[in-house]
Amino acid sequence: MDSIRNDGNNSSDDGLKTENREEKKPAKKRGGKIAVVLVTLFAAVVLAYVIPAFYYSGHFLPNTSINGVDVSNMTTDQAKDLFAREVSGYTLTLKERNDVSEQIKGTDIDLQATFDSSYDDALSQQNAFTWPICFFESVDREVSRAVSYNEEKLNNVIANLKCMDESTWIESTNATVSEFDTKKGEFSLVDGTYGTQIIEENLVTAVKDALNGVKNTLNLSNADCYINPTYPADSKAAKTMLDSANKYASVTITYTFGKTNEVVDGTVITKWLDFDYDNMSVSFNKKGPKGYVKELAERYDTVDKDKTLESSWGETVTVKAGTYGWKIDQDATYKQLLEYIESGEDYTGDVVYTQTAESHDGADFGDTYVEVNISKQHLYLYIDGEQIVSSDFVSGCVSKGRATSLGAYYVAYKQRNATLRGQNYSTPVDYWMPFFNGQGLHDATWRYSFGGSIFMTGGSHGCVNLPHSAAKQIYEAIDEGIAVLVYDPEGKQTAAVTYYKNSSKVINLIEAIGNVTKDSKSAIEKARKAYDALSDSQKSLVSNYSTLKSAEEAYEKLTDSDNSVKKVISLIDKIGTVDKKSGKAIKKARSAYDALSKKEKKKVTNYKALKSAEKAYAKLKD
């Protein structure tokens, strides 16, 4: 049984081994087939790669262009032929400004294609074995596509282009600054004009470059063929100029005159700016602000303007301009204005004054002033509208030419225990308040009465003489600078001054005659005319009238003497050529000459002619 089982087992093992050998043999066959297939595929792939590579060793790779022209799969000869065909119908279009175009045809300049090794070099530079990549990437190779043309014809064609006609050229201009935008409060840049003036050298070079590159278009602007603005709007210089102008315009200066404001802002300042667009600079025209300050002075200065006063007598009077009032320091205000503008600093406040007054609103003296009525010889002091002092006074002596000056003045200073000095006098006073040209308010203890008509003949040297108590009260109540308004509503002083002035004028004219000479005629006649125009009472005041009479007599004698001399000279001249009939004329001239004084005879310039005539006539008689 065991033997049988073993045999069986052996049989079973053999059977297994047999089956294994039978299974291994088919696997070897399959592996060989796969290898054959792979080798075949590899060979096919190699051939598919190598064959095109060999092809592209003599052809340009796919997606290849030369100078922008597609030469894919072409030989160099084919590419050259393509270029030659392109050149044969070539036209260069010039793109000019203002949407103008012109053309240069290749046939007009005998344009032809010429070749060197550039195409062959381009082919040799490519790697044929990279051909698969070229299906995904494009390559543009640059080669010198040489052309030839007739230089003389080209120059002629360029010279006859419309863009070369100088009469049509438009000049380029630099950027400028716009009108000032009052809403935005600023300037902006306006770009300059891009003109059509051609730079011939640049144009010729650009055209030749385009021809050599066989380019179809040439943009003259891009090729720098025009004279462009030196400073366009995007230039640094233009922007710097704009910033400077806007800095000036950004300032606001407000000058206050009481309730009134005068504003200097961009709308004013921009009128004072000068722009130099050739050098892209902005400067401050100093005449502008100087004129502006002058206008302010004309408007707000009150020193040289008459004042209107509601007098204490219930009537409106006019006080002549004097030294009181507002006065702008024009130079200092002008410099101040420039400083604020140039620094870009805003300012609100006063102008600079050389002299100030009480008020800008209404009367410049306000409601604090001394009212001096010459006609009434009475004054009032008002402080803040309240009457503090009312007093008679004595003003300057009119008859002696020392009338108190009429006008609006101010107290220059106050002084206690002063001594007033002048020609032939020295007077101590307790209260001295000068207001104009040595004239002032002061006490006059030597006077026993004030007011009335004392001032006509017994007035002061020009000051307003006051009772001691009134002078003291005024002195203690006022400050320096207070207005002193001196007026003459009834014209009493004015009339008296005119009366005495006319007499004094004649006196001065007579004194001016001096020593009488032949040239005194005008002075004598002027004095006589002025004297005759006086009234009888005024003539009685001319203390030197006798001098005028003496001058007239002396001049008359001088005139008569001169006339006698002239008469003798004329008689001698009338003798003429001496003949037998000349005796009477010679005798007449001799008689007139002999009647002259020794001094007058010396003035006869032709006396020798008389002597010669007498000798000649004596010979004729003999």
C-alpha positions as CSV (number, residue, x, y, z in Angstrom):
1,M,0.0,0.0,0.0
2,D,2.8,2.3,1.0
3,S,4.7,1.4,-2.1
4,I,1.7,2.1,-4.1
5,R,1.2,5.5,-2.3
6,N,4.8,6.5,-2.9
7,D,4.6,5.6,-6.5
8,G,1.5,7.6,-6.6
9,N,3.2,10.5,-5.0
10,N,6.2,10.3,-7.3
11,S,3.8,10.2,-10.2
12,S,2.1,13.2,-8.8
13,D,5.5,15.2,-8.4
14,D,6.5,14.4,-11.9
15,G,3.2,15.6,-13.2
16,L,3.7,18.9,-11.4
17,K,7.2,19.4,-12.8
18,T,6.0,18.7,-16.3
19,E,3.3,21.3,-16.0
20,N,5.8,23.9,-14.7
21,R,8.1,23.4,-17.7
22,E,5.2,23.7,-20.0
23,E,4.2,27.1,-18.4
24,K,7.7,28.8,-18.5
25,K,8.3,28.3,-22.2
26,P,5.4,30.6,-23.4
27,A,6.6,33.5,-21.1
28,K,10.0,33.7,-22.9
29,K,8.3,34.0,-26.3
30,R,6.1,36.9,-25.1
31,G,9.1,38.9,-23.7
32,G,10.9,38.6,-27.0
33,K,8.0,40.0,-28.9
34,I,7.7,43.0,-26.6
35,A,11.4,43.7,-27.0
36,V,11.0,43.6,-30.8
37,V,8.1,45.9,-30.6
38,L,9.9,48.4,-28.4
39,V,13.0,48.4,-30.6
40,T,10.8,48.9,-33.6
41,L,9.0,51.8,-31.9
42,F,12.3,53.3,-30.7
43,A,13.7,53.1,-34.2
44,A,10.5,54.7,-35.6
45,V,10.7,57.5,-33.1
46,V,14.3,58.1,-33.8
47,L,13.6,58.2,-37.5
48,A,10.6,60.5,-36.9
49,Y,12.9,62.9,-34.9
50,V,16.1,62.6,-36.9
51,I,14.6,62.8,-40.4
52,P,12.9,66.3,-39.7
53,A,16.1,67.3,-38.0
54,F,18.0,66.6,-41.1
55,Y,15.3,68.4,-43.0
56,Y,15.6,71.5,-40.9
57,S,19.3,71.6,-41.2
58,G,18.6,73.1,-44.6
59,H,15.2,74.8,-43.8
60,F,14.1,77.3,-41.2
61,L,12.4,75.8,-38.3
62,P,8.6,76.1,-37.8
63,N,7.3,79.4,-36.3
64,T,10.5,81.1,-37.5
65,S,10.3,84.7,-38.8
66,I,13.1,86.9,-40.1
67,N,12.7,90.6,-39.4
68,G,9.0,89.9,-38.8
69,V,8.4,87.9,-42.0
70,D,7.3,84.2,-41.6
71,V,10.0,81.9,-43.2
72,S,8.9,78.7,-41.6
73,N,10.1,75.6,-43.5
74,M,11.8,77.8,-46.1
75,T,15.3,77.4,-47.5
76,T,17.5,80.5,-47.5
77,D,17.0,80.9,-51.2
78,Q,13.2,80.8,-50.7
79,A,13.5,83.4,-47.9
80,K,15.7,85.6,-50.0
81,D,13.2,85.3,-52.9
82,L,10.4,86.3,-50.5
83,F,12.4,89.3,-49.4
84,A,13.2,90.2,-53.0
85,R,9.5,90.1,-53.9
86,E,8.7,92.3,-50.9
87,V,11.4,94.9,-52.0
88,S,10.1,95.0,-55.6
89,G,6.7,96.4,-54.5
90,Y,8.0,98.3,-51.4
91,T,6.6,101.6,-50.2
92,L,7.6,103.5,-47.1
93,T,4.7,105.4,-45.4
94,L,5.8,108.4,-43.4
95,K,3.4,109.0,-40.4
96,E,3.6,112.8,-39.8
97,R,1.9,115.1,-37.3
98,N,-1.6,116.3,-37.6
99,D,-2.7,113.0,-39.2
100,V,-0.7,113.6,-42.3
101,S,0.9,110.8,-44.3
102,E,3.4,110.7,-47.2
103,Q,5.0,107.9,-49.1
104,I,8.3,107.1,-50.6
105,K,8.1,104.4,-53.3
106,G,11.0,102.0,-53.8
107,T,10.6,102.4,-57.6
108,D,11.3,106.2,-57.2
109,I,14.7,105.6,-55.7
110,D,15.7,102.4,-57.6
111,L,15.4,100.3,-54.5
112,Q,16.7,96.7,-54.9
113,A,17.4,93.8,-52.6
114,T,21.0,92.8,-52.1
115,F,22.1,89.8,-50.1
116,D,25.1,88.8,-48.0
117,S,25.6,85.8,-45.8
118,S,23.0,87.0,-43.2
119,Y,20.3,84.4,-44.2
120,D,22.8,81.6,-44.3
121,D,24.1,82.7,-40.9
122,A,20.6,82.8,-39.5
123,L,20.0,79.2,-40.7
124,S,23.3,77.9,-39.3
125,Q,22.6,79.5,-36.0
126,Q,19.4,77.5,-35.4
127,N,19.6,74.0,-33.8
128,A,17.7,71.7,-36.1
129,F,17.2,69.1,-33.4
130,T,15.1,71.5,-31.4
131,W,12.4,71.4,-34.1
132,P,9.7,69.9,-31.9
133,I,10.0,72.8,-29.5
134,C,9.3,75.3,-32.3
135,F,5.7,74.1,-32.5
136,F,5.2,75.7,-29.2
137,E,7.6,78.7,-29.4
138,S,8.1,81.3,-32.1
139,V,11.5,82.7,-33.0
140,D,12.1,86.0,-34.8
141,R,15.6,86.4,-36.1
142,E,17.1,89.7,-37.1
143,V,19.2,89.8,-40.2
144,S,20.5,92.6,-42.3
145,R,18.2,92.7,-45.2
146,A,20.5,94.7,-47.4
147,V,19.0,97.0,-50.0
148,S,20.5,99.4,-52.5
149,Y,19.0,102.6,-53.8
150,N,20.0,105.7,-55.7
151,E,21.2,108.2,-53.1
152,E,20.7,111.2,-55.3
153,K,17.1,110.2,-56.1
154,L,16.4,109.6,-52.4
155,N,17.7,113.0,-51.4
156,N,15.6,114.6,-54.2
157,V,12.5,112.7,-53.0
158,I,13.0,113.8,-49.4
159,A,13.6,117.4,-50.4
160,N,10.3,117.4,-52.2
161,L,8.3,116.0,-49.3
162,K,5.4,118.3,-48.2
163,C,6.8,118.0,-44.6
164,M,10.0,119.7,-45.8
165,D,8.1,122.8,-47.0
166,E,9.2,125.4,-44.5
167,S,6.3,127.7,-45.3
168,T,3.9,125.2,-43.8
169,W,5.9,124.6,-40.7
170,I,4.3,125.2,-37.3
171,E,6.6,126.2,-34.6
172,S,6.7,124.2,-31.3
173,T,5.9,126.1,-28.1
174,N,6.7,125.3,-24.5
175,A,4.1,124.5,-21.9
176,T,2.2,127.4,-20.4
177,V,0.3,128.2,-17.3
178,S,-3.5,128.3,-17.5
179,E,-5.7,131.1,-16.4
180,F,-6.0,131.2,-12.6
181,D,-8.9,129.0,-11.5
182,T,-10.6,131.0,-8.8
183,K,-12.7,128.0,-7.6
184,K,-9.7,125.7,-7.1
185,G,-7.4,128.6,-6.2
186,E,-4.6,127.4,-8.4
187,F,-3.0,127.4,-11.8
188,S,-2.6,124.3,-14.0
189,L,-0.2,123.5,-16.9
190,V,-1.3,123.7,-20.5
191,D,0.9,121.5,-22.7
192,G,2.9,123.2,-25.4
193,T,2.4,122.9,-29.1
194,Y,4.1,120.1,-30.9
195,G,5.0,121.7,-34.2
196,T,6.0,120.5,-37.6
197,Q,9.5,121.9,-38.0
198,I,11.6,119.2,-39.4
199,I,15.2,118.3,-38.3
200,E,16.4,117.4,-41.8
201,E,19.4,115.5,-40.6
202,N,17.3,113.3,-38.3
203,L,14.7,112.7,-41.1
204,V,17.3,111.6,-43.6
205,T,18.8,109.2,-41.1
206,A,15.5,107.8,-40.1
207,V,14.4,107.3,-43.7
208,K,17.6,105.4,-44.5
209,D,17.3,103.2,-41.5
210,A,13.7,102.4,-42.5
211,L,14.7,101.6,-46.0
212,N,17.6,99.4,-44.9
213,G,15.2,97.6,-42.6
214,V,12.5,97.5,-45.2
215,K,10.1,98.9,-42.7
216,N,6.6,99.7,-44.1
217,T,6.0,102.8,-41.9
218,L,8.1,105.4,-40.2
219,N,6.6,107.6,-37.4
220,L,8.5,110.9,-37.6
221,S,7.6,111.8,-34.1
222,N,9.0,108.6,-32.7
223,A,12.1,108.9,-34.9
224,D,12.8,112.4,-33.3
225,C,12.4,114.2,-36.7
226,Y,10.7,117.3,-35.3
227,I,11.9,120.2,-33.2
228,N,9.8,119.5,-30.1
229,P,9.0,121.9,-27.2
230,T,12.0,122.4,-25.0
231,Y,9.8,122.3,-21.9
232,P,6.6,120.2,-22.3
233,A,4.0,120.0,-19.5
234,D,5.6,116.9,-18.0
235,S,9.0,118.4,-17.8
236,K,10.6,119.1,-14.4
237,A,11.1,122.7,-15.2
238,A,7.5,123.3,-16.1
239,K,6.3,121.6,-12.9
240,T,8.7,123.7,-10.8
241,M,7.4,126.9,-12.4
242,L,3.8,125.8,-11.7
243,D,4.6,125.0,-8.0
244,S,6.2,128.5,-7.6
245,A,3.2,130.2,-9.2
246,N,0.7,128.3,-7.0
247,K,2.8,129.1,-3.9
248,Y,2.4,132.8,-4.6
249,A,-1.3,132.4,-5.4
250,S,-2.0,130.5,-2.2
251,V,-1.3,133.5,0.1
252,T,-4.2,135.5,1.5
253,I,-3.3,138.9,3.1
254,T,-6.1,140.9,4.7
255,Y,-5.5,144.5,5.6
256,T,-8.1,146.0,8.0
257,F,-9.3,149.6,7.9
258,G,-11.8,149.9,10.6
259,K,-14.9,148.0,9.5
260,T,-13.5,147.6,5.9
261,N,-11.1,144.9,4.8
262,E,-8.9,144.9,1.7
263,V,-8.0,141.3,0.7
264,V,-5.0,140.4,-1.4
265,D,-5.4,136.8,-2.5
266,G,-4.7,134.6,-5.6
267,T,-7.1,136.7,-7.8
268,V,-4.9,139.8,-7.1
269,I,-1.5,138.2,-6.7
270,T,-1.7,136.3,-10.0
271,K,-1.9,139.7,-11.8
272,W,1.5,140.5,-10.5
273,L,3.3,137.4,-11.8
274,D,5.4,137.4,-15.0
275,F,6.0,134.1,-16.7
276,D,9.1,133.4,-18.8
277,Y,8.2,130.3,-20.9
278,D,11.5,130.3,-22.7
279,N,13.3,129.6,-19.4
280,M,10.3,128.2,-17.5
281,S,10.5,130.7,-14.7
282,V,8.0,132.8,-12.8
283,S,8.9,136.1,-11.3
284,F,7.2,138.6,-9.1
285,N,6.5,141.9,-10.9
286,K,7.2,144.3,-8.1
287,K,5.4,147.2,-9.9
288,G,2.1,145.4,-9.2
289,P,2.2,145.4,-5.4
290,K,3.9,148.8,-5.4
291,G,0.9,150.2,-7.4
292,Y,-1.5,148.4,-5.1
293,V,0.0,150.0,-2.0
294,K,-0.2,153.4,-3.7
295,E,-3.9,152.8,-4.4
296,L,-4.4,151.9,-0.8
297,A,-2.8,155.2,0.2
298,E,-4.9,157.2,-2.2
299,R,-8.0,155.5,-0.8
300,Y,-7.3,155.5,3.0
301,D,-4.7,158.3,3.5
302,T,-6.5,161.3,5.1
303,V,-3.7,163.7,5.9
304,D,-4.0,165.5,2.6
305,K,-7.8,165.6,2.6
306,D,-10.1,168.2,4.0
307,K,-12.2,167.3,7.0
308,T,-15.9,167.8,7.6
309,L,-16.9,168.9,11.1
310,E,-20.2,169.2,12.7
311,S,-19.2,172.4,14.5
312,S,-20.2,173.4,18.0
313,W,-22.1,176.3,16.4
314,G,-24.6,173.9,14.8
315,E,-23.3,174.1,11.3
316,T,-21.2,171.8,9.1
317,V,-17.9,173.3,8.3
318,T,-14.9,172.3,6.2
319,V,-11.5,172.1,7.9
320,K,-8.6,172.3,5.4
321,A,-6.1,169.5,5.1
322,G,-3.2,169.9,7.4
323,T,-0.9,167.4,9.2
324,Y,-3.6,165.3,10.9
325,G,-4.8,162.0,9.5
326,W,-3.9,158.6,8.4
327,K,-0.8,158.2,6.3
328,I,0.4,154.8,5.0
329,D,4.2,154.2,4.9
330,Q,4.1,153.0,1.3
331,D,7.7,151.7,1.2
332,A,7.4,149.7,4.4
333,T,4.0,148.3,3.5
334,Y,5.3,147.3,0.1
335,K,8.2,145.5,1.6
336,Q,5.9,143.8,4.1
337,L,3.5,142.7,1.3
338,L,6.4,141.2,-0.6
339,E,7.7,139.3,2.4
340,Y,4.3,137.7,3.1
341,I,3.7,136.7,-0.5
342,E,7.2,135.4,-1.1
343,S,7.2,133.4,2.1
344,G,3.8,132.0,1.4
345,E,2.5,133.3,4.8
346,D,-1.0,134.5,5.4
347,Y,-1.6,137.8,7.3
348,T,-4.4,139.7,8.8
349,G,-3.8,143.1,10.3
350,D,-2.8,146.7,9.6
351,V,-0.6,148.2,6.9
352,V,2.4,150.0,8.1
353,Y,1.7,153.7,9.0
354,T,4.0,156.7,9.2
355,Q,1.1,158.4,11.0
356,T,-2.2,157.3,12.5
357,A,-5.5,158.9,13.4
358,E,-8.4,158.2,15.7
359,S,-10.8,156.3,13.4
360,H,-11.2,154.8,9.9
361,D,-15.0,154.9,10.2
362,G,-16.5,158.4,9.7
363,A,-14.4,161.4,10.6
364,D,-10.8,160.3,11.0
365,F,-10.4,162.5,14.2
366,G,-13.2,160.5,15.9
367,D,-15.0,162.2,18.8
368,T,-11.9,163.4,20.7
369,Y,-10.5,166.7,19.4
370,V,-9.9,170.4,19.9
371,E,-12.1,172.7,17.9
372,V,-10.6,176.1,17.1
373,N,-13.0,178.6,15.5
374,I,-10.9,181.6,14.3
375,S,-13.9,183.8,13.3
376,K,-15.4,183.4,16.8
377,Q,-12.0,183.3,18.6
378,H,-13.4,180.5,20.6
379,L,-12.4,176.8,21.1
380,Y,-13.9,173.6,22.5
381,L,-12.3,170.4,23.7
382,Y,-14.2,167.2,23.3
383,I,-13.2,163.9,24.9
384,D,-15.1,160.9,23.7
385,G,-17.8,163.2,22.5
386,E,-18.2,165.1,25.8
387,Q,-17.4,168.8,25.9
388,I,-14.7,169.3,28.5
389,V,-13.5,172.9,27.8
390,S,-15.0,176.0,26.2
391,S,-12.9,179.1,26.1
392,D,-12.1,182.3,24.2
393,F,-8.6,182.8,22.8
394,V,-6.4,185.2,20.8
395,S,-4.8,183.8,17.6
396,G,-2.0,185.1,15.4
397,C,-1.8,188.8,14.5
398,V,-3.1,189.2,11.0
399,S,-1.9,192.7,10.3
400,K,1.7,191.7,10.9
401,G,1.4,188.6,8.7
402,R,1.4,186.2,11.6
403,A,-2.0,184.7,11.2
404,T,-2.7,181.3,12.8
405,S,-2.5,178.5,10.1
406,L,-5.9,177.0,9.2
407,G,-6.2,173.2,8.9
408,A,-6.4,169.9,10.7
409,Y,-3.3,169.4,12.9
410,Y,-2.4,167.3,16.0
411,V,-0.6,168.0,19.3
412,A,3.0,167.0,18.6
413,Y,3.9,166.8,22.3
414,K,3.1,168.5,25.7
415,Q,5.6,170.4,27.8
416,R,5.3,172.1,31.2
417,N,7.1,175.4,32.0
418,A,8.4,176.0,28.5
419,T,10.1,179.1,27.1
420,L,8.8,180.2,23.7
421,R,11.5,182.0,21.7
422,G,11.4,183.8,18.4
423,Q,12.7,186.9,16.7
424,N,13.0,189.6,19.3
425,Y,11.0,187.7,22.0
426,S,11.4,185.0,24.7
427,T,8.2,184.1,26.6
428,P,7.8,181.6,29.4
429,V,4.6,179.6,29.6
430,D,3.2,177.0,32.0
431,Y,1.5,174.8,29.5
432,W,2.8,174.3,26.0
433,M,1.1,172.1,23.3
434,P,2.5,172.8,19.8
435,F,0.5,171.6,16.8
436,F,2.1,173.1,13.6
437,N,5.2,175.0,12.5
438,G,6.0,176.5,15.9
439,Q,2.3,177.3,16.6
440,G,0.6,175.8,19.6
441,L,-1.9,176.1,22.4
442,H,-0.6,177.7,25.6
443,D,-1.5,180.0,28.5
444,A,-0.9,183.7,28.1
445,T,-0.9,185.3,31.5
446,W,0.2,188.6,30.2
447,R,-3.2,189.1,28.4
448,Y,-6.1,190.7,30.2
449,S,-8.7,189.8,27.7
450,F,-9.4,187.1,25.0
451,G,-11.7,186.8,22.0
452,G,-13.2,189.5,19.9
453,S,-11.0,191.1,17.2
454,I,-7.8,191.4,19.2
455,F,-6.1,189.0,16.7
456,M,-6.5,191.5,13.9
457,T,-3.8,193.9,15.1
458,G,-2.8,192.7,18.5
459,G,-2.6,189.0,18.0
460,S,0.1,186.5,18.8
461,H,3.0,185.3,16.7
462,G,0.7,182.5,15.4
463,C,-0.1,180.6,18.6
464,V,-3.5,180.2,20.2
465,N,-3.2,182.2,23.5
466,L,-5.5,180.9,26.2
467,P,-6.5,181.9,29.7
468,H,-4.3,180.0,32.2
469,S,-7.1,177.9,33.6
470,A,-8.3,176.8,30.2
471,A,-4.7,175.9,29.1
472,K,-4.2,173.9,32.3
473,Q,-7.5,172.0,31.9
474,I,-6.7,171.2,28.3
475,Y,-3.2,170.2,29.1
476,E,-4.3,167.7,31.8
477,A,-7.1,166.2,29.6
478,I,-5.4,165.5,26.3
479,D,-2.7,163.2,25.0
480,E,-0.2,163.7,22.3
481,G,-1.7,163.1,18.9
482,I,-5.1,164.6,19.6
483,A,-6.6,166.5,16.6
484,V,-6.6,170.3,16.6
485,L,-9.1,171.5,14.0
486,V,-8.5,175.2,13.1
487,Y,-11.1,176.7,10.8
488,D,-12.4,180.2,9.9
489,P,-16.1,179.7,9.0
490,E,-16.9,183.5,8.6
491,G,-13.7,184.2,6.8
492,K,-12.6,187.0,9.2
493,Q,-9.0,185.9,9.3
494,T,-9.0,185.0,5.7
495,A,-10.4,188.3,4.6
496,A,-8.0,190.2,6.9
497,V,-5.0,188.1,5.7
498,T,-6.0,188.8,2.1
499,Y,-6.3,192.5,2.9
500,Y,-2.9,192.8,4.6
501,K,-1.3,190.3,2.3
502,N,-2.0,192.3,-0.8
503,S,-0.4,195.4,0.8
504,S,2.5,193.3,1.9
505,K,2.8,191.9,-1.5
506,V,3.2,195.3,-3.1
507,I,5.7,196.3,-0.5
508,N,7.8,193.2,-1.3
509,L,7.5,193.9,-5.1
510,I,8.8,197.4,-4.6
511,E,11.7,196.2,-2.4
512,A,12.5,193.7,-5.1
513,I,13.3,196.4,-7.7
514,G,16.6,197.3,-6.0
515,N,19.1,199.5,-7.9
516,V,17.5,200.8,-11.1
517,T,19.1,199.6,-14.3
518,K,18.0,199.2,-17.9
519,D,16.7,195.7,-16.9
520,S,14.4,197.1,-14.2
521,K,11.5,197.7,-16.5
522,S,9.6,194.5,-15.8
523,A,10.0,194.7,-12.0
524,I,8.9,198.4,-11.9
525,E,5.9,197.7,-14.1
526,K,4.9,194.7,-11.9
527,A,5.1,196.7,-8.7
528,R,3.1,199.6,-10.3
529,K,0.4,197.3,-11.5
530,A,0.0,195.6,-8.1
531,Y,-0.1,198.9,-6.3
532,D,-2.7,200.4,-8.6
533,A,-5.0,197.3,-8.0
534,L,-5.1,198.0,-4.2
535,S,-8.0,199.8,-2.5
536,D,-7.2,203.3,-1.1
537,S,-7.0,201.9,2.4
538,Q,-4.6,199.2,1.3
539,K,-2.5,201.7,-0.6
540,S,-2.1,203.7,2.7
541,L,-0.4,200.6,4.1
542,V,2.3,200.6,1.4
543,S,5.1,202.2,3.4
544,N,7.7,202.3,0.6
545,Y,5.6,203.8,-2.2
546,S,8.1,206.7,-2.6
547,T,10.7,204.1,-3.5
548,L,8.5,203.0,-6.4
549,K,8.2,206.6,-7.6
550,S,11.9,207.1,-7.4
551,A,12.6,203.9,-9.4
552,E,10.2,205.0,-12.1
553,E,11.9,208.4,-12.4
554,A,15.4,206.9,-12.5
555,Y,14.3,204.4,-15.2
556,E,12.8,207.1,-17.3
557,K,16.1,209.1,-17.2
558,L,18.0,205.9,-18.3
559,T,15.5,205.4,-21.1
560,D,15.8,209.0,-22.3
561,S,19.6,208.8,-22.4
562,D,19.6,205.7,-24.3
563,N,17.1,207.1,-26.8
564,S,19.4,210.2,-27.3
565,V,22.4,208.0,-28.1
566,K,20.3,205.8,-30.4
567,K,19.1,209.0,-32.2
568,V,22.7,210.2,-32.8
569,I,23.8,206.8,-34.1
570,S,20.9,206.8,-36.5
571,L,21.7,210.3,-37.8
572,I,25.3,209.3,-38.5
573,D,24.2,206.2,-40.3
574,K,21.9,208.3,-42.5
575,I,24.8,210.4,-43.9
576,G,25.8,207.5,-46.2
577,T,28.2,208.3,-49.1
578,V,29.4,211.9,-48.9
579,D,28.7,214.2,-51.7
580,K,28.0,218.0,-52.3
581,K,24.5,217.5,-50.8
582,S,25.6,215.8,-47.5
583,G,26.3,219.1,-45.7
584,K,22.9,219.3,-44.0
585,A,22.9,215.7,-42.8
586,I,26.4,216.0,-41.4
587,K,25.6,219.2,-39.6
588,K,22.5,217.7,-38.0
589,A,24.4,214.6,-36.8
590,R,27.2,216.9,-35.4
591,S,24.7,219.0,-33.5
592,A,23.0,216.0,-31.9
593,Y,26.3,214.4,-30.9
594,D,27.6,217.6,-29.3
595,A,24.4,217.8,-27.2
596,L,25.2,214.5,-25.5
597,S,26.9,214.2,-22.1
598,K,30.4,212.8,-21.9
599,K,29.1,209.5,-20.7
600,E,26.6,209.3,-23.5
601,K,29.1,210.3,-26.2
602,K,31.2,207.2,-25.3
603,K,28.2,205.1,-26.2
604,V,28.1,206.4,-29.8
605,T,29.7,203.4,-31.6
606,N,29.9,205.1,-35.1
607,Y,31.4,208.4,-34.1
608,K,34.4,207.7,-36.4
609,A,32.1,207.6,-39.4
610,L,30.9,211.2,-38.5
611,K,34.5,212.4,-38.4
612,S,35.3,210.8,-41.7
613,A,32.2,212.3,-43.3
614,E,33.2,215.8,-42.2
615,K,36.7,215.5,-43.7
616,A,35.4,214.1,-47.0
617,Y,32.8,217.0,-47.2
618,A,35.5,219.6,-46.5
619,K,37.6,218.3,-49.4
620,L,34.6,218.4,-51.7
621,K,34.0,222.0,-50.8
622,D,37.7,223.0,-51.4
